[in-house]
Amino acid sequence: GSNTLTIAPGVVVVYDRNTVTNKILEEYGLRLIKIRGSELVRGRGGPRCMSMPFEREEV
């Protein structure tokens, strides 16, 4: 599986090493912000699990 963080409609933060999942997400038209994640892995999580809550204006 893949752990992603949605930051806006159609925009997600992903690990760059998840090449198969990333390809599929791009085929569905999502914009990917790819990160290396070597430090996040130490915490045993992905972009979503290792982020703090944040607020944004309604879309």
Secondary structure as UniProt FT lines:
FT   STRAND          5..8
FT   TURN            9..10
FT   STRAND          11..15
FT   TURN            16..17
FT   HELIX           19..27
FT   TURN            28..29
FT   STRAND          31..35
FT   TURN            38..39
FT   HELIX           40..43
FT   TURN            47..50
//
